[in-house]
């Protein structure tokens, strides 16, 4: 198959004139205002990235009274109810006091 006739017609819509200069150029040079706008956008995005990456590093400050109370309750529960059980009492929670008949 001869491709010369096919390639002569393809692509049908070539841009008029030079692709490096003129109205239909592929990559146009940015203007001064566009450069300053792009630099502002990049600075804003860098600030956003810094803010989102430092989620765990926020300032704590003084705790409120309810937060102190919640922390004390949590520490007490973790030390007593959720604390480590001795090996001899390890299976006590599996034993039921009532029988299957009741």
MOPAC internal coordinates of N, CA, C and O (Angstrom, degrees):
PM7 1SCF
backbone

  N    0.0000 0     0.00 0     0.00 0    0    0    0
  C    1.4537 1     0.00 0     0.00 0    1    0    0
  C    1.5309 1   108.80 1     0.00 0    2    1    0
  O    1.2310 1   121.52 1   -48.60 1    3    2    1
  N    1.2894 1   114.70 1   131.40 1    3    2    1
  C    1.4553 1   119.48 1   179.66 1    5    3    2
  C    1.5165 1   109.52 1   -87.88 1    6    5    3
  O    1.2310 1   120.32 1   -52.34 1    7    6    5
  N    1.3302 1   116.99 1   127.66 1    7    6    5
  C    1.4596 1   121.94 1  -177.25 1    9    7    6
  C    1.5210 1   113.54 1   -96.17 1   10    9    7
  O    1.2310 1   119.68 1   173.42 1   11   10    9
  N    1.3001 1   118.22 1    -6.58 1   11   10    9
  C    1.4620 1   119.17 1  -174.43 1   13   11   10
  C    1.5254 1   111.81 1   -64.00 1   14   13   11
  O    1.2310 1   119.91 1   140.96 1   15   14   13
  N    1.3325 1   117.77 1   -39.04 1   15   14   13
  C    1.4680 1   119.92 1   179.37 1   17   15   14
  C    1.5255 1   110.33 1   -69.52 1   18   17   15
  O    1.2310 1   121.08 1   143.06 1   19   18   17
  N    1.3189 1   115.55 1   -36.94 1   19   18   17
  C    1.4665 1   119.28 1   179.89 1   21   19   18
  C    1.5208 1   111.12 1   -69.45 1   22   21   19
  O    1.2310 1   120.56 1   135.08 1   23   22   21
  N    1.3212 1   116.53 1   -44.92 1   23   22   21
  C    1.4566 1   120.06 1  -178.04 1   25   23   22
  C    1.5251 1   112.33 1   -70.41 1   26   25   23
  O    1.2310 1   119.99 1   158.20 1   27   26   25
  N    1.3270 1   117.62 1   -21.80 1   27   26   25
  C    1.4439 1   120.11 1   177.36 1   29   27   26
  C    1.5321 1   111.06 1   -68.44 1   30   29   27
  O    1.2310 1   120.12 1   151.24 1   31   30   29
  N    1.3240 1   117.37 1   -28.76 1   31   30   29
  C    1.4613 1   121.92 1  -178.21 1   33   31   30
  C    1.5251 1   112.93 1   -94.95 1   34   33   31
  O    1.2310 1   119.60 1   170.56 1   35   34   33
  N    1.3280 1   118.36 1    -9.44 1   35   34   33
  C    1.4602 1   121.10 1  -172.65 1   37   35   34
  C    1.5096 1   110.51 1  -112.72 1   38   37   35
  O    1.2310 1   117.12 1   -43.92 1   39   38   37
  N    1.2971 1   123.09 1   136.08 1   39   38   37
  C    1.4675 1   128.53 1    -9.33 1   41   39   38
  C    1.5233 1   110.81 1   -78.25 1   42   41   39
  O    1.2310 1   121.01 1   -28.70 1   43   42   41
  N    1.3030 1   115.67 1   151.30 1   43   42   41
  C    1.4587 1   120.38 1  -173.94 1   45   43   42
  C    1.5166 1   112.05 1   -73.97 1   46   45   43
  O    1.2310 1   119.69 1   143.46 1   47   46   45
  N    1.3127 1   118.19 1   -36.54 1   47   46   45
  C    1.4609 1   121.42 1  -173.19 1   49   47   46
  C    1.5238 1   110.55 1  -110.25 1   50   49   47
  O    1.2310 1   120.38 1  -103.72 1   51   50   49
  N    1.2821 1   116.88 1    76.28 1   51   50   49
  C    1.4642 1   120.36 1   173.98 1   53   51   50
  C    1.5206 1   108.75 1   -78.21 1   54   53   51
  O    1.2310 1   119.70 1   -34.06 1   55   54   53
  N    1.3187 1   118.17 1   145.94 1   55   54   53
  C    1.4591 1   118.59 1   177.84 1   57   55   54
  C    1.5200 1   110.50 1   -67.46 1   58   57   55
  O    1.2310 1   121.57 1   -34.81 1   59   58   57
  N    1.3282 1   114.59 1   145.19 1   59   58   57
  C    1.4531 1   119.08 1  -179.12 1   61   59   58
  C    1.5159 1   110.60 1   -75.67 1   62   61   59
  O    1.2310 1   120.17 1   -45.50 1   63   62   61
  N    1.3132 1   117.28 1   134.50 1   63   62   61
  C    1.4520 1   121.01 1   177.54 1   65   63   62
  C    1.5172 1   112.39 1    83.80 1   66   65   63
  O    1.2310 1   121.27 1    18.75 1   67   66   65
  N    1.3225 1   115.17 1  -161.25 1   67   66   65
  C    1.4586 1   121.17 1  -177.11 1   69   67   66
  C    1.5299 1   110.37 1   -81.26 1   70   69   67
  O    1.2310 1   120.73 1   -36.94 1   71   70   69
  N    1.3343 1   116.21 1   143.06 1   71   70   69
  C    1.4649 1   119.26 1   178.22 1   73   71   70
  C    1.5164 1   111.37 1   -85.26 1   74   73   71
  O    1.2310 1   120.10 1   173.57 1   75   74   73
  N    1.3518 1   117.42 1    -6.43 1   75   74   73
  C    1.4567 1   121.09 1  -179.48 1   77   75   74
  C    1.5127 1   112.99 1  -100.06 1   78   77   75
  O    1.2310 1   119.90 1   160.76 1   79   78   77
  N    1.3226 1   117.80 1   -19.24 1   79   78   77
  C    1.4649 1   120.98 1   177.88 1   81   79   78
  C    1.5208 1   108.43 1  -148.84 1   82   81   79
  O    1.2310 1   120.77 1   -21.65 1   83   82   81
  N    1.2895 1   116.13 1   158.35 1   83   82   81
  C    1.4504 1   120.06 1   179.55 1   85   83   82
  C    1.5163 1   111.85 1   103.38 1   86   85   83
  O    1.2310 1   121.25 1    14.90 1   87   86   85
  N    1.3462 1   115.22 1  -165.10 1   87   86   85
  C    1.4591 1   121.06 1  -173.30 1   89   87   86
  C    1.5288 1   112.29 1   -71.11 1   90   89   87
  O    1.2310 1   119.91 1   142.14 1   91   90   89
  N    1.3242 1   117.77 1   -37.86 1   91   90   89
  C    1.4610 1   121.10 1  -173.55 1   93   91   90
  C    1.5215 1   112.41 1  -103.23 1   94   93   91
  O    1.2310 1   119.63 1  -142.89 1   95   94   93
  N    1.3051 1   118.31 1    37.11 1   95   94   93
  C    1.4577 1   119.90 1  -179.11 1   97   95   94
  C    1.5283 1   110.04 1   -73.30 1   98   97   95
  O    1.2310 1   120.88 1   -27.61 1   99   98   97
  N    1.2987 1   115.92 1   152.39 1   99   98   97
  C    1.4590 1   121.69 1  -176.09 1  101   99   98
  C    1.5220 1   110.55 1   -72.34 1  102  101   99
  O    1.2310 1   120.38 1   131.56 1  103  102  101
  N    1.3218 1   116.89 1   -48.44 1  103  102  101
  C    1.4608 1   120.02 1  -177.28 1  105  103  102
  C    1.5158 1   108.07 1  -124.75 1  106  105  103
  O    1.2310 1   120.62 1   -65.79 1  107  106  105
  N    1.3126 1   116.41 1   114.21 1  107  106  105
  C    1.4563 1   118.78 1   179.43 1  109  107  106
  C    1.5186 1   109.22 1   -91.41 1  110  109  107
  O    1.2310 1   120.48 1   -26.33 1  111  110  109
  N    1.2963 1   116.69 1   153.67 1  111  110  109
  C    1.4527 1   122.04 1  -179.28 1  113  111  110
  C    1.5259 1   109.29 1   -79.38 1  114  113  111
  O    1.2310 1   119.91 1   -46.11 1  115  114  113
  N    1.3406 1   117.78 1   133.89 1  115  114  113
  C    1.4723 1   119.26 1   179.68 1  117  115  114
  C    1.5200 1   111.21 1   -70.60 1  118  117  115
  O    1.2310 1   121.47 1   -32.27 1  119  118  117
  N    1.3157 1   114.80 1   147.73 1  119  118  117
  C    1.4610 1   120.92 1   178.76 1  121  119  118
  C    1.5268 1   109.50 1   -86.90 1  122  121  119
  O    1.2310 1   121.04 1    -8.77 1  123  122  121
  N    1.3237 1   115.61 1   171.23 1  123  122  121
  C    1.4677 1   120.38 1  -175.25 1  125  123  122
  C    1.5290 1   111.56 1   -63.51 1  126  125  123
  O    1.2310 1   120.11 1   138.01 1  127  126  125
  N    1.3262 1   117.40 1   -41.99 1  127  126  125
  C    1.4641 1   120.35 1   178.73 1  129  127  126
  C    1.5128 1   112.58 1   -64.37 1  130  129  127
  O    1.2310 1   120.75 1   142.69 1  131  130  129
  N    1.3323 1   116.17 1   -37.31 1  131  130  129
  C    1.4592 1   120.10 1   178.71 1  133  131  130
  C    1.5248 1   111.06 1   -68.67 1  134  133  131
  O    1.2310 1   120.44 1   144.47 1  135  134  133
  N    1.3360 1   116.77 1   -35.53 1  135  134  133
  C    1.4661 1   119.65 1   177.84 1  137  135  134
  C    1.5228 1   111.30 1   -64.45 1  138  137  135
  O    1.2310 1   120.43 1   136.91 1  139  138  137
  N    1.3453 1   116.79 1   -43.09 1  139  138  137
  C    1.4638 1   118.90 1   179.31 1  141  139  138
  C    1.5234 1   110.73 1   -67.12 1  142  141  139
  O    1.2310 1   120.27 1   143.66 1  143  142  141
  N    1.3288 1   117.09 1   -36.34 1  143  142  141
  C    1.4672 1   120.15 1   177.72 1  145  143  142
  C    1.5265 1   110.93 1   -65.55 1  146  145  143
  O    1.2310 1   120.61 1   138.40 1  147  146  145
  N    1.3377 1   116.44 1   -41.60 1  147  146  145
  C    1.4637 1   119.47 1   178.37 1  149  147  146
  C    1.5250 1   111.61 1   -65.54 1  150  149  147
  O    1.2310 1   120.28 1   142.48 1  151  150  149
  N    1.3372 1   117.07 1   -37.52 1  151  150  149
  C    1.4651 1   118.96 1   178.96 1  153  151  150
  C    1.5255 1   110.74 1   -67.78 1  154  153  151
  O    1.2310 1   119.98 1   142.91 1  155  154  153
  N    1.3460 1   117.64 1   -37.09 1  155  154  153
  C    1.4699 1   119.65 1   175.56 1  157  155  154
  C    1.5203 1   110.89 1   -64.37 1  158  157  155
  O    1.2310 1   120.19 1   139.20 1  159  158  157
  N    1.3419 1   117.25 1   -40.80 1  159  158  157
  C    1.4609 1   120.79 1   178.09 1  161  159  158
  C    1.5268 1   111.22 1   -62.71 1  162  161  159
  O    1.2310 1   120.41 1   138.87 1  163  162  161
  N    1.3325 1   116.82 1   -41.13 1  163  162  161
  C    1.4632 1   119.68 1   179.94 1  165  163  162
  C    1.5214 1   111.43 1   -66.55 1  166  165  163
  O    1.2310 1   120.06 1   140.24 1  167  166  165
  N    1.3367 1   117.49 1   -39.76 1  167  166  165
  C    1.4639 1   120.07 1   177.11 1  169  167  166
  C    1.5182 1   110.97 1   -63.65 1  170  169  167
  O    1.2310 1   120.37 1   138.49 1  171  170  169
  N    1.3359 1   116.90 1   -41.51 1  171  170  169
  C    1.4542 1   120.56 1   178.80 1  173  171  170
  C    1.5252 1   111.03 1   -63.32 1  174  173  171
  O    1.2310 1   120.27 1   137.64 1  175  174  173
  N    1.3263 1   117.08 1   -42.36 1  175  174  173
  C    1.4552 1   120.14 1   179.24 1  177  175  174
  C    1.5300 1   111.53 1   -66.39 1  178  177  175
  O    1.2310 1   120.16 1   142.69 1  179  178  177
  N    1.3313 1   117.29 1   -37.31 1  179  178  177
  C    1.4661 1   119.50 1   176.50 1  181  179  178
  C    1.5220 1   111.22 1   -63.88 1  182  181  179
  O    1.2310 1   120.22 1   140.06 1  183  182  181
  N    1.3330 1   117.18 1   -39.94 1  183  182  181
  C    1.4660 1   120.27 1   176.52 1  185  183  182
  C    1.5212 1   111.00 1   -64.18 1  186  185  183
  O    1.2310 1   120.25 1   139.65 1  187  186  185
  N    1.3378 1   117.12 1   -40.35 1  187  186  185
  C    1.4618 1   120.34 1   178.73 1  189  187  186
  C    1.5230 1   110.98 1   -64.70 1  190  189  187
  O    1.2310 1   120.33 1   139.43 1  191  190  189
  N    1.3198 1   116.97 1   -40.57 1  191  190  189
  C    1.4660 1   120.31 1   178.60 1  193  191  190
  C    1.5215 1   110.08 1   -63.62 1  194  193  191
  O    1.2310 1   120.57 1   138.38 1  195  194  193
  N    1.3294 1   116.52 1   -41.62 1  195  194  193
  C    1.4643 1   119.79 1   179.70 1  197  195  194
  C    1.5214 1   110.78 1   -64.39 1  198  197  195
  O    1.2310 1   120.24 1   140.53 1  199  198  197
  N    1.3309 1   117.15 1   -39.47 1  199  198  197
  C    1.4670 1   119.82 1  -179.77 1  201  199  198
  C    1.5194 1   111.77 1   -68.50 1  202  201  199
  O    1.2310 1   120.13 1   138.81 1  203  202  201
  N    1.3254 1   117.36 1   -41.19 1  203  202  201
  C    1.4590 1   119.47 1  -177.82 1  205  203  202
  C    1.5171 1   112.43 1   -75.45 1  206  205  203
  O    1.2310 1   119.37 1   154.97 1  207  206  205
  N    1.3298 1   118.80 1   -25.03 1  207  206  205
  C    1.4596 1   119.63 1  -179.72 1  209  207  206
  C    1.5220 1   112.26 1   -82.90 1  210  209  207
  O    1.2310 1   119.26 1   165.69 1  211  210  209
  N    1.3235 1   119.02 1   -14.31 1  211  210  209
  C    1.4576 1   122.13 1  -178.12 1  213  211  210
  C    1.5232 1   111.54 1  -107.71 1  214  213  211
  O    1.2310 1   120.52 1  -139.97 1  215  214  213
  N    1.3398 1   116.62 1    40.03 1  215  214  213
  C    1.4574 1   119.89 1  -178.25 1  217  215  214
  C    1.5198 1   110.79 1   -65.44 1  218  217  215
  O    1.2310 1   119.94 1   138.50 1  219  218  217
  N    1.3295 1   117.71 1   -41.50 1  219  218  217
  C    1.4566 1   120.93 1  -177.92 1  221  219  218
  C    1.5060 1   114.12 1   -78.81 1  222  221  219
  O    1.2310 1   119.36 1   174.46 1  223  222  221
  N    1.3064 1   118.82 1    -5.54 1  223  222  221
  C    1.4520 1   121.56 1  -175.76 1  225  223  222
  C    1.5221 1   112.26 1  -107.24 1  226  225  223
  O    1.2310 1   120.14 1  -150.26 1  227  226  225
  N    1.3188 1   117.33 1    29.74 1  227  226  225
  C    1.4595 1   119.89 1   179.52 1  229  227  226
  C    1.5191 1   109.90 1   -75.03 1  230  229  227
  O    1.2310 1   121.11 1   -23.61 1  231  230  229
  N    1.3283 1   115.48 1   156.39 1  231  230  229
  C    1.4597 1   119.62 1   179.81 1  233  231  230
  C    1.5254 1   109.91 1   -71.62 1  234  233  231
  O    1.2310 1   120.89 1   -44.91 1  235  234  233
  N    1.3188 1   115.90 1   135.09 1  235  234  233
  C    1.4566 1   120.73 1  -178.85 1  237  235  234
  C    1.5226 1   111.05 1   -82.32 1  238  237  235
  O    1.2310 1   120.01 1   127.39 1  239  238  237
  N    1.3113 1   117.58 1   -52.61 1  239  238  237
  C    1.4551 1   119.90 1  -177.32 1  241  239  238
  C    1.5218 1   110.69 1    73.70 1  242  241  239
  O    1.2310 1   120.32 1    11.87 1  243  242  241
  N    1.3252 1   116.99 1  -168.13 1  243  242  241
  C    1.4588 1   121.47 1   178.11 1  245  243  242
  C    1.5207 1   109.55 1   -78.17 1  246  245  243
  O    1.2310 1   121.22 1   -39.34 1  247  246  245
  N    1.3342 1   115.27 1   140.66 1  247  246  245
  C    1.4557 1   120.04 1   179.32 1  249  247  246
  C    1.5241 1   110.33 1   -82.08 1  250  249  247
  O    1.2310 1   121.31 1   -31.14 1  251  250  249
  N    1.3252 1   115.10 1   148.86 1  251  250  249
  C    1.4595 1   120.22 1   176.17 1  253  251  250
  C    1.5235 1   109.26 1   -75.50 1  254  253  251
  O    1.2310 1   120.76 1   -12.01 1  255  254  253
  N    1.3234 1   116.15 1   167.99 1  255  254  253
  C    1.4673 1   120.60 1  -177.84 1  257  255  254
  C    1.5226 1   111.23 1   -64.89 1  258  257  255
  O    1.2310 1   119.90 1   140.47 1  259  258  257
  N    1.3381 1   117.79 1   -39.53 1  259  258  257
  C    1.4614 1   119.34 1  -179.48 1  261  259  258
  C    1.5323 1   111.42 1   -68.95 1  262  261  259
  O    1.2310 1   120.06 1   149.00 1  263  262  261
  N    1.3303 1   117.49 1   -31.00 1  263  262  261
  C    1.4584 1   119.58 1   177.15 1  265  263  262
  C    1.5270 1   111.11 1   -70.20 1  266  265  263
  O    1.2310 1   120.31 1   142.19 1  267  266  265
  N    1.3243 1   117.02 1   -37.81 1  267  266  265
  C    1.4701 1   120.57 1   176.98 1  269  267  266
  C    1.5224 1   109.93 1   -65.21 1  270  269  267
  O    1.2310 1   120.31 1   136.90 1  271  270  269
  N    1.3385 1   117.01 1   -43.10 1  271  270  269
  C    1.4598 1   121.82 1   179.59 1  273  271  270
  C    1.5276 1   110.71 1   -63.52 1  274  273  271
  O    1.2310 1   120.01 1   136.89 1  275  274  273
  N    1.3232 1   117.59 1   -43.11 1  275  274  273
  C    1.4568 1   121.35 1   178.88 1  277  275  274
  C    1.5264 1   110.85 1   -63.12 1  278  277  275
  O    1.2310 1   120.07 1   138.70 1  279  278  277
  N    1.3312 1   117.48 1   -41.30 1  279  278  277
  C    1.4591 1   120.77 1   178.51 1  281  279  278
  C    1.5163 1   112.28 1   -63.88 1  282  281  279
  O    1.2310 1   120.40 1   140.87 1  283  282  281
  N    1.3450 1   116.85 1   -39.13 1  283  282  281
  C    1.4649 1   120.19 1   178.78 1  285  283  282
  C    1.5268 1   110.77 1   -66.99 1  286  285  283
  O    1.2310 1   120.31 1   137.05 1  287  286  285
  N    1.3413 1   117.02 1   -42.95 1  287  286  285
  C    1.4714 1   120.40 1   178.09 1  289  287  286
  C    1.5231 1   110.99 1   -62.78 1  290  289  287
  O    1.2310 1   120.45 1   137.92 1  291  290  289
  N    1.3210 1   116.75 1   -42.08 1  291  290  289
  C    1.4609 1   121.01 1  -179.95 1  293  291  290
  C    1.5246 1   110.92 1   -63.81 1  294  293  291
  O    1.2310 1   120.14 1   136.72 1  295  294  293
  N    1.3346 1   117.33 1   -43.28 1  295  294  293
  C    1.4638 1   120.51 1   179.10 1  297  295  294
  C    1.5218 1   111.18 1   -63.40 1  298  297  295
  O    1.2310 1   120.09 1   140.77 1  299  298  297
  N    1.3483 1   117.44 1   -39.23 1  299  298  297
  C    1.4661 1   120.63 1   179.63 1  301  299  298
  C    1.5224 1   110.90 1   -66.04 1  302  301  299
  O    1.2310 1   120.33 1   135.62 1  303  302  301
  N    1.3309 1   116.97 1   -44.38 1  303  302  301
  C    1.4684 1   120.23 1  -179.25 1  305  303  302
  C    1.5233 1   110.63 1   -65.24 1  306  305  303
  O    1.2310 1   120.28 1   138.13 1  307  306  305
  N    1.3257 1   117.06 1   -41.87 1  307  306  305
  C    1.4631 1   119.67 1   179.69 1  309  307  306
  C    1.5193 1   111.99 1   -66.53 1  310  309  307
  O    1.2310 1   120.12 1   150.39 1  311  310  309
  N    1.3279 1   117.38 1   -29.61 1  311  310  309
  C    1.4614 1   119.91 1  -179.25 1  313  311  310
  C    1.5238 1   111.90 1   -81.42 1  314  313  311
  O    1.2310 1   119.46 1   149.59 1  315  314  313
  N    1.3302 1   118.63 1   -30.41 1  315  314  313
  C    1.4641 1   120.59 1  -174.96 1  317  315  314
  C    1.5205 1   111.98 1  -103.19 1  318  317  315
  O    1.2310 1   119.87 1   110.15 1  319  318  317
  N    1.3026 1   117.86 1   -69.85 1  319  318  317
  C    1.4670 1   121.54 1  -173.53 1  321  319  318
  C    1.5254 1   111.20 1   -69.08 1  322  321  319
  O    1.2310 1   120.55 1   134.52 1  323  322  321
  N    1.3200 1   116.55 1   -45.48 1  323  322  321
  C    1.4554 1   120.26 1  -176.77 1  325  323  322
  C    1.5209 1   112.28 1   -93.12 1  326  325  323
  O    1.2310 1   119.99 1  -174.21 1  327  326  325
  N    1.3031 1   117.62 1     5.79 1  327  326  325
  C    1.4548 1   121.60 1  -177.23 1  329  327  326
  C    1.5171 1   112.04 1   -71.25 1  330  329  327
  O    1.2310 1   120.42 1    -7.44 1  331  330  329
  N    1.3225 1   116.81 1   172.56 1  331  330  329
  C    1.4594 1   119.46 1   179.86 1  333  331  330
  C    1.5268 1   111.02 1   -68.62 1  334  333  331
  O    1.2310 1   120.89 1   -41.81 1  335  334  333
  N    1.3286 1   115.91 1   138.19 1  335  334  333
  C    1.4629 1   121.59 1   179.60 1  337  335  334
  C    1.5252 1   108.74 1  -100.70 1  338  337  335
  O    1.2310 1   120.11 1   -37.24 1  339  338  337
  N    1.3326 1   117.40 1   142.76 1  339  338  337
  C    1.4656 1   119.08 1   175.54 1  341  339  338
  C    1.5262 1   110.36 1   -63.42 1  342  341  339
  O    1.2310 1   120.63 1   -23.21 1  343  342  341
  N    1.3178 1   116.39 1   156.79 1  343  342  341
  C    1.4518 1   120.32 1  -175.14 1  345  343  342
  C    1.5219 1   112.12 1   -65.29 1  346  345  343
  O    1.2310 1   120.03 1   148.21 1  347  346  345
  N    1.3310 1   117.56 1   -31.79 1  347  346  345
  C    1.4682 1   118.93 1  -179.55 1  349  347  346
  C    1.5287 1   111.10 1   -70.83 1  350  349  347
  O    1.2310 1   119.52 1   155.26 1  351  350  349
  N    1.3214 1   118.53 1   -24.74 1  351  350  349
  C    1.4645 1   121.59 1   178.48 1  353  351  350
  C    1.5292 1   112.38 1  -100.32 1  354  353  351
  O    1.2310 1   120.47 1  -167.37 1  355  354  353
  N    1.3122 1   116.71 1    12.63 1  355  354  353
  C    1.4586 1   119.81 1  -172.94 1  357  355  354
  C    1.5263 1   112.45 1   -67.53 1  358  357  355
  O    1.2310 1   120.22 1   145.04 1  359  358  357
  N    1.3439 1   117.18 1   -34.96 1  359  358  357
  C    1.4565 1   120.38 1  -176.38 1  361  359  358
  C    1.5166 1   112.99 1   -99.21 1  362  361  359
  O    1.2310 1   119.43 1  -171.64 1  363  362  361
  N    1.3141 1   118.69 1     8.36 1  363  362  361
  C    1.4609 1   120.56 1  -178.72 1  365  363  362
  C    1.5211 1   112.27 1   -62.73 1  366  365  363
  O    1.2310 1   119.80 1   146.60 1  367  366  365
  N    1.2891 1   117.99 1   -33.40 1  367  366  365
  C    1.4555 1   119.32 1  -178.13 1  369  367  366
  C    1.5226 1   111.84 1   -72.25 1  370  369  367
  O    1.2310 1   120.10 1   163.07 1  371  370  369
  N    1.3346 1   117.41 1   -16.93 1  371  370  369
  C    1.4573 1   119.60 1   178.48 1  373  371  370
  C    1.5235 1   112.26 1   -84.66 1  374  373  371
  O    1.2310 1   120.21 1   156.86 1  375  374  373
  N    1.3282 1   117.21 1   -23.14 1  375  374  373
  C    1.4573 1   120.20 1  -179.65 1  377  375  374
  C    1.5222 1   109.39 1   -79.09 1  378  377  375
  O    1.2310 1   121.02 1   -45.84 1  379  378  377
  N    1.3292 1   115.66 1   134.16 1  379  378  377
  C    1.4634 1   120.22 1   178.62 1  381  379  378
  C    1.5223 1   108.32 1  -103.66 1  382  381  379
  O    1.2310 1   121.12 1   -38.04 1  383  382  381
  N    1.3007 1   115.46 1   141.96 1  383  382  381
  C    1.4636 1   119.41 1  -178.99 1  385  383  382
  C    1.5230 1   111.61 1   -78.45 1  386  385  383
  O    1.2310 1   120.53 1   149.07 1  387  386  385
  N    1.3093 1   116.59 1   -30.93 1  387  386  385
  C    1.4638 1   118.68 1  -179.97 1  389  387  386
  C    1.5280 1   109.18 1   -97.81 1  390  389  387
  O    1.2310 1   121.32 1   -22.81 1  391  390  389
  N    1.3119 1   115.08 1   157.19 1  391  390  389
  C    1.4591 1   119.89 1  -177.27 1  393  391  390
  C    1.5323 1   109.61 1   -89.96 1  394  393  391
  O    1.2310 1   121.10 1    -4.60 1  395  394  393
  N    1.3034 1   115.49 1   175.40 1  395  394  393
  C    1.4605 1   120.67 1   179.75 1  397  395  394
  C    1.5202 1   111.70 1   -71.72 1  398  397  395
  O    1.2310 1   120.18 1   159.62 1  399  398  397
  N    1.3263 1   117.27 1   -20.38 1  399  398  397
  C    1.4633 1   120.61 1  -176.11 1  401  399  398
  C    1.5175 1   112.20 1   -76.51 1  402  401  399
  O    1.2310 1   119.55 1   157.72 1  403  402  401
  N    1.3084 1   118.46 1   -22.28 1  403  402  401
  C    1.4644 1   119.24 1  -173.72 1  405  403  402
  C    1.5052 1   113.28 1   -86.04 1  406  405  403
  O    1.2310 1   120.10 1   180.00 1  407  406  405

